[in-house]
């Protein structure tokens, strides 16, 4: 209860009124009491100075006469009812007269002794509820007697008590009214504040469409107006932030680069789909490796390899919610780039090796010719040199052709090609080579299969595939060439029963200069570019080459080409 502004206002208002009433009553009672005391003092001093002192100044008065004067004065004085005790002493403090009559054995009080010294005494005796007066009675400058009076102030105290009771009743009534007024004032102030608080709590819970229905023109009304403006602005800002957040999340989620953010406690606070795809369940190992290579990472980007991915990792720091330093990891996929770099290095090495062999042969035979006089030997050496030069020419021509394909240059002469006729033509051309190894070359085609293609390049593809089969299939083996079509594609198959290709080599047989059996391939004169060129030609036609092979059983190449549309 005391925590509400309403109760605190009532308590503060009540305490303020109570304090004001207490202070005012203190001054009123004090001033009233002083007024009555001063009034009694004036009356007693007037009575004493107007009658008793003048009479008692006569030095010739006897004790009996003084007692008679005292008795007479007490009877005639209108203030006699207030006087409880009246004593007259001589200059030595001995009792001369008293009212009421006292025993002769009297001992003067301090007040009487003070008055005999020539001083007037006025004193309040709170305990006995009296006022004490002591007057010196002088004859000239000499104090002849002392007059001592005790005056009752009970009537004054009774009057003050009545005033206190009246003030207390007034204060109770005033307190009740003031608390009632304070309650009404607190209600007037707290009700709009309570409404404003309730609506502010709804705003804090995310309901920014709440209506603040306070229309007063005072400070609370201005506060409500400020809340309405704030709610409108906050809603606008939150909408803008939400839009930016969604945009940023969309950008991060659809980035090809992976983004991984961890806080100072190594807790993952954000990871996008690319980072999940790169790291999968290997995030902890990634963090450990990256953090262990933090010093190296500062010098150069960290290269991280996992499950066939090659990632370039760069980092950025930020202050997290724990006021610590978090880290953002950017994972850039350089798998293809790394693969191309390796291929480029391998390509340069392969080209160098392929060129070095014929050049070395040419150089060796040329140097030998300088010392040979036999025409037959010279002719033989020159034939070898010419053969190696032709080999180099074919290699360079193949490289130039691949380069033109890589550059995207349109080197195809598209025309209508009867694929069945082309397959039969190539089979007849290659049958001579197959007979040299006692191989069977079987050809099975459909008639009138027409597509739009470059006839010469398709012929080159078929010659390459059939020639590879003739070269690698053992003597007495069998090669089958077939042609099939469906509604959308033409399929040319070249199948043999040769030694087959190992499974681990199948994904790489279309790479440039790649050989399954490098020693045997070079001895047979192959450069390792035939299948690469065939693959690129088929891709240029919008098709693809499929390969199936099993060691000891054979190999099957399938060229899939789009069929001509009517």
C-alpha positions in Angstrom: 0.0 0.0 0.0 2.7 2.5 1.0 4.4 1.9 -2.4 1.6 3.5 -4.4 1.8 7.2 -5.1 -1.8 7.6 -3.9 -1.0 6.3 -0.4 2.3 8.3 -0.2 0.5 11.5 -1.2 -2.1 10.9 1.5 0.5 10.2 4.1 2.7 13.1 3.1 -0.4 15.4 3.1 -1.5 14.1 6.5 2.0 14.5 8.0 2.2 18.0 6.6 -1.1 19.0 8.1 -0.2 17.3 11.4 3.1 19.1 11.6 1.5 22.5 10.9 -1.2 21.8 13.5 1.3 20.7 16.1 3.5 23.8 15.5 0.5 26.1 15.5 -1.0 24.5 18.7 2.4 24.7 20.4 2.6 28.5 19.8 -1.1 29.0 20.6 -0.9 27.2 24.0 2.4 28.7 24.9 1.2 32.2 24.1 -2.1 31.6 26.0 -0.3 30.4 29.0 2.1 33.3 29.0 -0.8 35.7 28.6 -2.5 34.3 31.7 0.7 34.3 33.7 1.5 37.9 32.7 -2.1 38.9 33.6 -1.8 37.3 37.1 1.6 39.0 37.6 0.2 42.4 36.7 -2.8 42.0 39.0 -0.7 40.9 42.0 1.9 43.6 41.4 -0.9 46.2 41.1 -2.5 45.0 44.3 0.7 44.9 46.3 2.1 48.2 45.0 -1.2 50.1 45.5 -1.9 49.1 49.1 0.4 46.7 51.0 3.8 48.1 50.1 2.8 51.7 50.9 1.3 50.6 54.3 4.1 48.3 55.2 6.8 51.0 54.5 5.9 52.6 57.9 8.7 51.6 60.3 6.6 52.2 63.4 4.0 49.5 62.7 3.8 46.8 65.4 3.5 43.2 64.6 -0.2 43.2 65.6 -0.8 46.1 63.4 0.9 44.4 60.5 -1.1 41.3 61.0 -4.3 43.3 61.1 -3.3 45.1 57.8 -2.7 41.7 56.2 -6.0 40.3 57.4 -7.9 43.4 56.3 -6.2 43.4 52.8 -7.0 39.8 52.2 -10.7 40.5 53.0 -11.0 43.6 50.9 -8.8 42.5 47.9 -10.7 41.1 44.9 -7.7 38.9 44.2 -7.6 37.4 47.7 -9.1 34.2 46.5 -6.1 33.6 44.3 -3.5 34.0 47.1 -2.7 30.8 48.9 0.0 32.2 51.2 1.1 35.7 52.3 4.0 36.3 54.6 5.6 39.5 56.0 9.1 39.3 57.6 11.4 41.8 59.2 14.8 42.6 57.8 16.3 39.6 59.5 13.7 37.2 58.0 11.7 36.8 61.2 7.9 36.2 60.7 5.8 39.3 61.4 2.5 38.4 59.8 1.0 35.7 57.6 -2.1 34.5 55.9 -3.2 32.0 56.9 -1.7 32.2 60.3 1.5 30.3 60.7 3.6 28.9 63.5 6.1 31.3 65.0 8.8 28.8 64.2 9.4 30.1 60.6 12.4 29.7 58.4 12.7 32.2 55.5 12.8 30.8 51.9 15.4 31.7 49.3 12.9 34.0 47.7 12.4 36.0 51.0 16.2 36.2 51.4 16.5 37.5 47.8 13.9 40.2 48.4 15.6 41.2 51.7 18.7 41.8 49.6 16.7 44.3 47.7 15.5 42.3 44.7 12.0 41.5 43.5 11.3 37.8 42.8 8.6 36.5 40.4 8.8 32.7 39.9 6.6 29.9 38.6 6.3 26.7 40.7 5.0 24.2 38.1 5.0 21.3 40.6 2.7 23.1 43.0 0.8 25.0 40.3 1.6 28.4 41.9 3.4 31.6 41.2 5.7 32.9 43.8 6.3 36.7 44.4 8.7 38.3 46.8 8.9 42.1 47.2 11.4 44.1 49.3 9.7 46.7 51.6 12.0 49.7 51.7 12.2 52.8 53.8 14.4 55.0 51.7 17.2 52.8 50.5 17.0 50.4 53.4 15.0 47.2 53.2 12.9 47.1 56.4 10.6 44.2 55.6 9.9 41.5 53.0 6.5 40.6 51.5 6.1 37.0 50.2 3.1 35.7 48.3 2.1 32.4 46.7 -0.6 32.7 44.1 -2.6 29.7 42.7 -2.5 29.3 38.9 -4.8 26.2 38.8 -7.5 28.2 37.0 -4.9 29.2 34.4 -3.9 25.6 33.9 -7.5 24.5 33.8 -8.2 27.1 31.1 -5.1 26.0 29.1 -6.3 22.3 29.4 -9.7 23.3 28.1 -8.0 25.1 25.2 -5.9 22.0 24.5 -9.0 19.9 24.4 -10.8 22.3 22.1 -7.7 22.4 19.8 -7.4 18.6 19.9 -11.0 18.2 18.7 -10.5 20.9 16.1 -7.3 19.1 15.0 -9.1 15.8 14.7 -11.9 17.3 12.6 -9.3 19.2 10.5 -7.2 16.0 10.1 -10.2 14.0 8.9 -11.2 16.7 6.4 -7.6 17.2 5.3 -7.1 13.4 4.8 -10.4 13.3 2.8 -9.3 16.2 0.7 -5.8 14.6 0.3 -7.5 11.4 -0.7 -9.5 13.2 -3.4 -6.4 15.0 -4.6 -4.4 11.8 -4.7 -7.2 10.1 -6.6 -7.3 12.9 -9.1 -3.6 12.6 -9.6 -3.1 8.9 -9.4 -6.0 7.7 -11.6 -4.6 9.1 -14.9 -1.1 8.0 -13.8 -2.5 4.5 -13.1 -4.1 4.5 -16.6 -0.9 5.7 -18.1 1.1 3.1 -16.3 -1.2 0.3 -17.5 -1.0 1.5 -21.0 2.8 1.9 -20.7 3.1 -1.7 -19.5 1.1 -2.9 -22.6 3.5 -0.9 -24.7 6.4 -2.5 -23.0 4.9 -5.9 -23.9 4.9 -5.0 -27.5 1.4 -3.6 -28.0 2.2 -0.2 -29.6 -1.3 0.3 -30.9 -2.7 1.0 -27.4 -4.8 4.2 -27.1 -3.9 6.6 -24.3 -7.2 8.3 -23.4 -6.0 11.2 -21.2 -7.1 14.6 -22.5 -6.2 16.9 -19.6 -4.1 20.0 -20.3 -1.9 19.7 -17.2 1.5 18.0 -16.9 -0.1 14.5 -16.9 -1.9 15.3 -20.1 1.4 16.5 -21.6 3.0 13.3 -20.4 0.2 11.2 -22.0 0.7 13.2 -25.3 4.4 12.5 -25.1 3.7 8.8 -24.6 1.4 8.8 -27.7 4.1 10.5 -29.7 6.7 8.1 -28.4 4.5 5.0 -29.2 4.1 6.3 -32.7 7.8 6.9 -33.2 8.8 3.7 -31.5 6.4 1.7 -33.7 7.9 3.4 -36.8 11.5 2.8 -35.6 10.7 -0.8 -34.7 9.1 -1.4 -38.1 12.2 0.1 -39.7 14.5 -2.0 -37.5 12.5 -5.1 -38.2 12.7 -4.4 -42.0 16.4 -3.9 -41.7 16.8 -7.0 -39.5 14.8 -9.2 -42.0 16.8 -7.7 -44.9 20.1 -8.5 -43.1 18.9 -12.0 -42.2 17.9 -12.6 -45.8 21.2 -11.3 -47.0 23.2 -13.4 -44.4 21.1 -16.6 -45.1 21.4 -16.3 -48.8 25.1 -15.4 -48.9 27.3 -17.9 -50.7 29.9 -17.1 -48.0 29.4 -18.7 -44.6 28.9 -16.5 -41.6 29.5 -17.8 -38.1 29.4 -15.5 -35.0 30.4 -16.6 -31.4 30.4 -14.5 -28.3 33.1 -14.1 -25.7 31.9 -17.4 -24.0 32.4 -19.2 -27.3 28.6 -19.7 -27.7 27.2 -19.6 -31.2 24.9 -16.7 -31.6 24.4 -16.8 -35.4 25.2 -19.2 -38.2 23.8 -19.0 -41.8 22.9 -21.8 -44.1 26.2 -21.7 -46.0 28.3 -22.1 -42.8 26.1 -25.0 -41.8 26.6 -26.6 -45.2 30.4 -26.1 -45.0 31.0 -27.1 -41.4 28.0 -29.5 -40.8 28.7 -31.1 -37.4 32.4 -30.0 -37.3 31.9 -26.6 -35.8 33.7 -27.3 -32.5 36.8 -28.6 -34.3 36.6 -25.6 -36.6 36.6 -23.2 -33.6 39.4 -25.0 -31.9 41.6 -25.0 -34.9 40.9 -21.4 -35.8 41.5 -20.2 -32.2 44.7 -22.2 -32.0 45.9 -20.5 -35.2 44.8 -17.0 -34.1 48.3 -15.5 -34.3 48.9 -17.0 -37.8 45.4 -15.8 -38.8 46.4 -12.2 -38.0 49.2 -12.4 -40.5 47.3 -14.1 -43.4 43.9 -15.6 -44.0 43.5 -19.1 -42.6 42.8 -21.9 -45.0 40.5 -24.5 -43.6 39.7 -27.8 -45.3 36.8 -30.1 -44.4 34.8 -32.7 -46.3 36.0 -31.7 -49.7 35.6 -27.9 -49.0 38.4 -25.5 -49.0 37.5 -22.4 -47.1 39.3 -19.1 -46.6 38.5 -17.8 -43.1 38.6 -14.2 -42.2 37.5 -12.7 -38.8 36.1 -9.6 -37.3 35.7 -8.7 -33.7 32.6 -7.1 -31.9 31.5 -6.3 -28.4 28.9 -8.8 -27.2 26.1 -8.6 -24.6 28.6 -9.7 -21.9 30.8 -6.7 -22.7 33.4 -9.1 -23.9 34.9 -9.6 -27.4 33.0 -11.8 -29.7 34.2 -13.0 -33.2 32.6 -13.1 -36.6 34.0 -15.7 -39.0 33.6 -15.2 -42.7 34.0 -18.5 -44.6 34.7 -17.9 -48.2 34.5 -21.0 -50.5 37.6 -21.2 -52.5 37.2 -24.9 -53.3 36.9 -24.4 -57.0 39.7 -21.8 -57.0 41.9 -24.2 -55.1 41.0 -27.0 -57.5 41.7 -24.8 -60.4 45.0 -23.8 -58.9 45.9 -27.4 -58.5 44.7 -28.2 -62.0 46.7 -25.2 -63.4 49.8 -26.4 -61.6 49.2 -30.0 -62.8 48.4 -28.7 -66.3 51.7 -26.8 -66.5 53.6 -29.8 -65.2 51.8 -32.2 -67.6 52.3 -29.9 -70.6 55.9 -29.4 -69.7 56.3 -33.2 -69.4 54.5 -33.9 -72.6 56.6 -31.4 -74.5 59.8 -32.3 -72.9 59.6 -36.0 -74.1 59.4 -35.3 -77.8 61.8 -32.4 -77.6 64.3 -34.5 -75.8 63.8 -37.2 -78.5 64.2 -34.7 -81.3 67.3 -33.3 -79.7 68.9 -36.7 -79.1 68.2 -38.0 -82.6 69.4 -34.7 -84.2 72.6 -34.8 -82.3 73.1 -38.4 -83.3 72.5 -37.5 -87.0 75.6 -35.3 -86.9 77.8 -38.4 -86.4 75.9 -40.9 -88.6 76.9 -41.5 -92.2 74.6 -44.4 -93.0 71.7 -43.1 -95.1 69.4 -45.9 -93.9 70.0 -44.9 -90.2 69.6 -41.2 -91.1 66.3 -41.9 -92.8 65.1 -43.9 -89.7 66.2 -41.1 -87.3 64.5 -38.5 -89.5 61.2 -40.5 -89.5 61.4 -40.6 -85.6 62.0 -36.8 -85.6 59.0 -36.2 -87.9 56.8 -38.5 -85.8 57.7 -36.6 -82.6 57.1 -33.3 -84.4 53.7 -34.5 -85.5 53.0 -35.6 -81.9 53.9 -32.1 -80.7 51.8 -30.5 -83.4 48.8 -32.6 -82.3 49.3 -31.8 -78.7 49.5 -28.0 -79.4 46.5 -28.2 -81.7 44.5 -30.0 -79.0 45.6 -27.4 -76.4 44.6 -24.5 -78.7 41.2 -26.2 -79.4 40.6 -26.6 -75.6 41.6 -23.0 -75.1 39.1 -21.8 -77.6 36.4 -24.0 -75.9 37.3 -22.5 -72.5 37.1 -19.0 -73.8 33.5 -19.5 -74.9 34.3 -19.0 -78.5 31.7 -20.4 -80.8 33.7 -22.8 -82.9 30.8 -25.1 -83.9 29.4 -25.2 -87.4 25.8 -26.2 -86.7 23.9 -28.1 -89.3 21.5 -31.0 -89.6 23.3 -34.2 -89.0 22.0 -37.7 -89.6 23.6 -39.4 -86.5 22.9 -42.9 -87.7 24.8 -42.3 -91.0 27.6 -40.7 -89.0 28.0 -43.6 -86.6 28.1 -46.1 -89.4 30.7 -44.0 -91.2 33.0 -43.8 -88.2 32.6 -47.5 -87.5 33.7 -48.3 -91.0 36.7 -46.0 -90.7 37.8 -47.5 -87.3 37.1 -51.1 -88.3 40.5 -51.3 -90.1 42.3 -50.4 -86.8 40.2 -53.0 -84.9 41.1 -55.8 -87.4 44.8 -55.2 -86.7 44.2 -56.5 -83.1 41.7 -59.1 -84.2 38.9 -57.1 -82.4 35.2 -57.3 -83.3 33.7 -53.8 -83.9 29.9 -54.2 -83.9 27.7 -51.2 -85.0 23.9 -51.0 -84.3 22.1 -47.8 -85.3 18.6 -46.5 -86.0 17.8 -44.8 -89.3 17.1 -41.2 -89.9 18.1 -39.9 -86.5 18.6 -36.2 -87.3 19.9 -33.6 -84.8 21.4 -30.1 -85.2 25.2 -30.4 -84.5 28.7 -29.9 -85.9 29.3 -33.1 -87.9 33.1 -32.9 -87.9 33.2 -32.4 -84.1 30.8 -35.2 -83.4 32.9 -37.4 -85.7 36.0 -36.4 -83.7 34.2 -37.4 -80.4 33.2 -40.9 -81.9 36.7 -41.5 -83.3 38.2 -40.6 -79.9 35.9 -42.9 -78.0 36.2 -45.9 -80.4 40.0 -45.4 -80.8 40.4 -45.5 -77.0 38.5 -48.8 -77.0 40.6 -50.2 -79.8 43.8 -49.1 -78.0 43.1 -50.3 -74.5 41.0 -53.5 -75.3 43.1 -56.6 -75.5 43.5 -58.5 -78.8 40.5 -60.5 -79.7 38.2 -58.2 -77.7 34.9 -56.8 -78.7 33.6 -53.3 -79.1 29.9 -52.4 -79.6 28.7 -49.1 -80.9 25.0 -48.4 -80.6 22.5 -45.6 -81.3 19.2 -45.1 -79.5 16.8 -42.2 -79.3 13.7 -41.2 -77.3 11.5 -38.1 -77.5 14.1 -35.7 -76.3 17.6 -37.3 -76.6 19.9 -39.3 -78.7 22.2 -41.8 -77.0 25.4 -43.1 -78.7 27.0 -45.9 -76.7 30.6 -47.2 -77.1 30.9 -50.4 -75.0 33.9 -52.8 -74.7 35.0 -55.8 -72.8 38.4 -54.5 -72.0 40.2 -54.2 -68.6 37.9 -51.5 -67.3 38.6 -48.4 -65.3 39.2 -48.4 -61.5 36.3 -46.8 -59.5 38.7 -44.3 -57.9 39.8 -43.0 -61.4 36.3 -42.6 -62.9 35.6 -39.1 -61.6 38.9 -37.8 -63.1 39.0 -39.4 -66.6 37.8 -36.3 -68.3 40.5 -34.1 -66.7 43.2 -32.9 -69.0 46.3 -35.0 -69.2 44.8 -37.5 -66.7 45.8 -41.1 -67.5 44.6 -44.2 -65.7 47.8 -46.1 -66.7 50.3 -43.3 -67.4 53.2 -45.5 -68.6 51.0 -47.5 -71.0 49.2 -44.4 -72.2 52.4 -42.7 -73.2 53.8 -45.8 -74.8 50.7 -45.9 -77.0 51.1 -42.3 -77.9 48.2 -40.8 -75.9 48.4 -37.2 -74.6 45.6 -37.5 -72.1 43.5 -34.8 -73.8 41.2 -36.9 -76.0 38.5 -37.5 -73.4 38.7 -33.8 -72.3 38.2 -32.6 -75.8 35.3 -35.0 -76.4 33.7 -33.9 -73.1 34.0 -30.2 -74.0 32.6 -30.8 -77.5 29.6 -32.7 -76.2 28.9 -30.0 -73.5 29.1 -27.3 -76.3 26.3 -29.2 -78.0 24.2 -29.1 -74.8 24.8 -32.8 -74.0 26.9 -34.9 -71.7 29.1 -38.0 -71.6 28.3 -40.7 -69.1 30.7 -43.5 -68.2 30.2 -46.9 -66.6 33.0 -49.3 -65.9 34.0 -52.3 -63.9 37.5 -53.7 -63.6 37.9 -57.0 -65.6 34.4 -56.6 -67.2 34.7 -53.6 -69.5 33.7 -49.9 -70.0 30.7 -48.2 -71.5 30.6 -44.6 -72.6 27.3 -42.9 -73.4 27.1 -39.7 -75.4 23.7 -38.0 -74.7 22.7 -35.2 -77.2 19.5 -33.3 -77.5 17.4 -34.4 -80.4 16.2 -32.0 -83.1 12.8 -30.5 -82.5 10.2 -30.2 -85.3 
